[in-house]
Amino acid sequence: MPDPADPEAVIEFMQVNDPLEPTNRQIFAVNRGIDATVLKPIAETYRDMVPATARTGLSNFLNNLRTPVILLNNILQGELDHSMATISRFLVNSTVGIFGLADVAAELGMPAQPEDFGQTLAVWGVPSGPFLMLPLFGPSNPRDTVGLVVDMLTDPLNLWSTNTDRTELALSRAFVNTIDQRTANLELLNEVEKSSLDFYAAIRSLYRQRRTHEISNGLIQDQVDANLTAGFPDSPDINVNELSRRE
């Protein structure tokens, strides 16, 4: 905590909200080492060896598998319209889209609206808390960490694989998800790392801005875009209940 006699330093400290920064940076360094030696090479090989159409199909299939978790959080957030849209997307993509390999629903005007329990807690008014860098999982905060655990525990596929001694299925799915997400962000992360003086601070800021966008369902995207243009300044935590209405 900076000297209370320096109000500007105190305000900056509160906005950054990273009291565990030394520890977080150490974890970030370990994560970067794992990424550089394992995840990034696999993601680059996957991108170079697998056709884009096949990669898109796999991403669509993985997203379709998350439908039960998304639907549960739609209901918990009181979003009945989004709940019906989630069900419709699942029915269309699981049939016409061949088990979700094709996102036919998006082509029919039903775009994906991913939700998780971290967003649900935000809608309920739970503050994000300080920034956290989790081992392997990356940037987070106490609210999103709880949300991550709840989503994993309530996912039907995870429950089924655990209860039937098929834990390797859940682990395989998690690994494939990780590679899929890493591949999707190869260019973005490369560019951020090259252009930022402090890669850790840039990742911290981008994570907060992405979560702010997701929690508000894009209602404050203009603010996020302005912050990105300004050089990755941190976005303040928001209380979704103060918004007029999530759309």
Residue pairs with C-beta under 8 A, 6 or more apart in sequence:
1 10
1 13
1 19
2 9
2 10
2 12
2 13
3 9
4 10
15 234
15 236
16 131
16 204
16 234
17 128
17 129
17 130
17 131
17 234
17 237
18 24
18 130
18 131
18 204
19 130
20 130
20 131
20 132
21 131
23 133
24 131
24 132
24 133
24 200
25 133
25 200
27 133
27 134
27 135
28 133
28 200
28 203
30 135
31 133
31 135
31 136
31 138
34 136
35 182
39 178
39 179
39 182
40 182
40 186
42 179
42 182
43 179
43 182
43 183
43 186
44 183
44 186
46 55
46 179
46 183
47 55
47 183
47 186
55 180
55 183
57 101
57 102
58 101
58 176
58 180
59 180
59 184
60 93
60 97
60 100
60 101
60 102
60 103
61 99
61 100
61 101
62 173
62 176
62 177
62 180
63 100
63 103
63 112
63 114
64 90
64 93
64 94
64 97
64 99
64 100
65 100
65 157
65 173
66 114
66 155
67 86
67 89
67 90
68 154
68 155
68 156
69 115
69 116
69 151
69 154
69 155
70 86
70 113
70 114
70 115
70 116
71 83
71 86
71 87
71 90
72 154
73 115
73 116
73 117
73 119
73 120
73 151
74 80
74 82
74 83
74 86
74 115
75 83
76 117
76 120
77 115
77 119
77 120
77 123
78 123
79 115
79 246
82 113
82 115
85 110
85 113
86 113
88 105
88 110
89 105
89 106
89 110
89 112
92 104
92 105
92 108
92 110
93 99
93 100
93 102
93 103
93 104
93 105
94 100
96 102
96 104
97 103
97 104
97 105
103 112
105 111
105 112
106 112
113 217
114 214
116 147
116 148
116 151
117 146
117 147
117 148
117 150
117 151
117 154
118 143
118 144
118 145
118 146
118 147
118 148
118 151
118 211
119 147
119 214
119 215
120 147
121 143
121 146
121 147
122 128
122 143
122 215
122 238
122 239
122 240
123 215
123 240
123 241
123 246
125 239
125 240
125 241
126 143
127 143
127 237
127 239
128 141
128 142
128 143
128 144
128 211
128 237
129 141
129 142
129 143
130 141
130 142
131 139
131 140
131 141
131 204
131 207
131 208
132 139
132 140
132 141
132 142
132 145
133 139
133 140
134 140
134 145
137 148
138 203
138 207
139 203
139 204
139 207
140 148
140 207
144 211
152 158
153 159
157 169
157 170
157 173
158 170
160 166
161 167
161 168
161 169
161 170
162 170
192 199
192 202
192 203
192 206
192 232
193 199
196 202
196 232
201 232
202 232
204 234
205 227
205 232
205 233
205 234
205 235
206 228
206 232
208 234
208 235
208 237
209 224
209 227
209 228
209 235
210 224
212 220
212 223
212 224
212 235
212 237
212 238
213 220
213 221
213 224
215 238
215 240
216 238
216 240
216 243
216 246
217 246
217 247
218 247
219 243
219 246
219 247
220 238
223 235
224 235
227 233
227 234
227 235
240 246
